[in-house]
Amino acid sequence: MLKKISLITLFTFGSFLVADDLKPILQMGYDFGGTTLATVEHDGYYDSSINKIRAGQGLSFEMGAVVDSPNLELQFLVGYKFDNDSASNGDVTWDVIPFTATAMFKSRRWKMGGGLTYHLNPALAGSFKGYDQDGKAFNDKADDEYQDAIGGVVQMQYRATNNFSIGVKGTFIEYKLKKDNTQVANGDSIGVNISYVFGERSRFR
């Protein structure tokens, strides 16, 4: 409970800052890493492959607000992160809703810092139906719900223009399975992202 309150406090703090410094932001990224939650086998005519769904991996879309000052930038984001793989006989998806608050210190073209992230409704869902090599029917299902989790983030971005930034982000988090708290999935990841801040005249720095 204390961890949840500290995250809410950080979001609330931003709402009291000067409205003129509040700007919308869109961010997109892709992360790598984490515990393998599922494997999907692809059998092709010429070759075959195995893809893995991982707890820290996936594509993310986020939106929110930036509070800007000469030396500090506060970011408040909510988004959707997912990883999916499909075959001819089914598919599987891992997804989560992240709320993230970060403080970024600015130095010329660079921004770096960290903060907290709170992940809602982490879940793995999917099914595959078919026949194995012996002709026996199978129906593999995944329906795993995890508890909401809080973690930390560190981030560094390069400001190509006043509006556009590109950078790297590390996330440190763990997910506990709802039906068995002893089973923990490591969601630690590292990824790349791009962001666009509205409300400023875009120019190269």
N, C-alpha and C positions, 0 to 999 in steps of 0.2 A: 504493500500500500504506500509506503514511504517513497518508493521509486516512482510510482505513478504520480504522486502529488508533486514531486520535484519536476517532472516533465510538464505537467499542467502549469506549474508556476512559471516555467521558462516561456511557455506560449503566452501566458497572461501578461508577462512583463513587456513583450513586444507590442501588445495592443495599446499600451499607455504612451508609447513614443509618438513623436510628432507626425501627424498624418501626411504632411507634405513630403516626408522622407520615405513614405511607404509606396513601393512599386511592385506591380505584378511580376511574377517570374514563371517560366516554363522550363522544365528540365527533363532530359531523357538520358538513360544510361544502360550499360550492360555490365553485369557482375559475374565473376567466376569464383568457384570454390564451394566448400561445404560438404556435409555428409551426403553420400549417395542414397537417395530415397527409393529410386526405381531404375530399372534398366529395360530398354526396349530393343529387341532384336529385329533387324531388318534383313530379310532373306531375299536377295536379288538373284536374277538369272546368272549374272556374271560374278557377282561378289556379294558379301554380306557384311553387316556392320552392327555394332552395339552402341547405342547412345544412352547416356546417363542423365537422369534428373537429379539435381543436387539442391540441397537446402539453401545454399547461398547464391545460387546461379539464377540468372534470368534477366529479362528485359524490363525496364522500369520507366514509367511515365509519371511525372510529378508536376504539381502546380501549387502556387502559394504566393507569398509576399516577401519582399526584401526591405529591410530597414537599413538605409544607407547613411553613412557619415564619412568624413574624410579618411579616417584610419580604420574604420570597423564596419563590417557588413553582417547583419543578422538575417538568416534565412529561415523561413517557416514554411514547410512543405507537407502536402498530403498527396499520396499517389497510389499506384497499383503496380505490383511487381509479379511477374509470372515466368514460368518455364514450361514448355509443352513439347510433347513429341507424339507422333501418330504413325500408325501403320495401316495396312489395308483392313485389319481386323479389330481396330480399336485405337484408343488414345489415352494419354495420361497427362494431368496438369498439376503443377505446384504453384500456388499463388498466395499472396499476402498483401495487406493494405498497410503501408508504412506512413507514420507521422514522424517528421524529422525536424529538429531545431538545431541550427549550428551558428556559431560565431566565427566569422572569418576576418582575420587581421590583414589589412592591405598594405602592400609595399610595392610601389610603382605598378608594374603590370601583373603582379602576383597577389593571390589571395590564399591564405592557409589558415586552418583552424580545425575545430571539431565540435561535437555536441552529443545530443541524445537522439535515439530513434525508438519508437514504440510501434510494434507490429501487431496488427489486428487480424484475427481469423486465418492464421496459417493453416493450410490444408492441402492434402494430396488426394486427388480423385481421378478415377479412370477405370477402364476395363478392357480386356482383350478376350475374344472368343475365337475358337478354331479347333483344329485337330493336330495332334502331335505326329511325330514320324511313325508311331505305331498305330495310327488311326483312331486314337482315343480322344474324345472331345474334352476340351478344357475351357474354363471360364475364370480367368484371373481378374480379380477386382482389387482396387485400392480405394479405401475410404477412411483415411487417417486425418483426424482433426487434432491440431496442436493448441496449447494454451497461448494466449496473448503474451508477448515477450518484450522486454526492454533491453536495449543495448547501447553501444557507443559507436560513433563515427568519427573518422578523421578525413580531412579533405584538403586538396590543394588544386587551385585553378589558375589558368593563365588567361588574362583579359586581352583578347585579340582586338576588341573594340569596347566602347563604353557599355554596350549591350550584350555582346556575345563572349562567352567564356568556355574554355575546354579544360578538363582536368581529370584527376584520379581520385578515387574514394575508397577507403577501407571501412568495412562494417564488422563489428564484433558482437555476436548475439547467439543465443541458444534457444531451441524450442523443445518444450516438454510435451510428450504425447498425452492427450487428455485421459485416455482410458488406462494409461500406465505411465505414471510420472517418473518411473525409473528409466524409461527409454527417452533419451535426449538426442536431438539432432543438432549438430554443429552448423550454424548458419554463417560462420565467418566467411568473408569474401573480400575481393579486391576488384575494382572495375573502373571503367572510363565513363565520363559523362560530358554532356554539353548543356549549356543553359543560356537562356535569353531573358534579359530584364527589360521590361517595357517602361516607357516614361522618360527616357533620355534620348537626346539626339545621338545617333550612332556615328562614330568616327573612329578611325584607327588610331591607336595610341602611339 
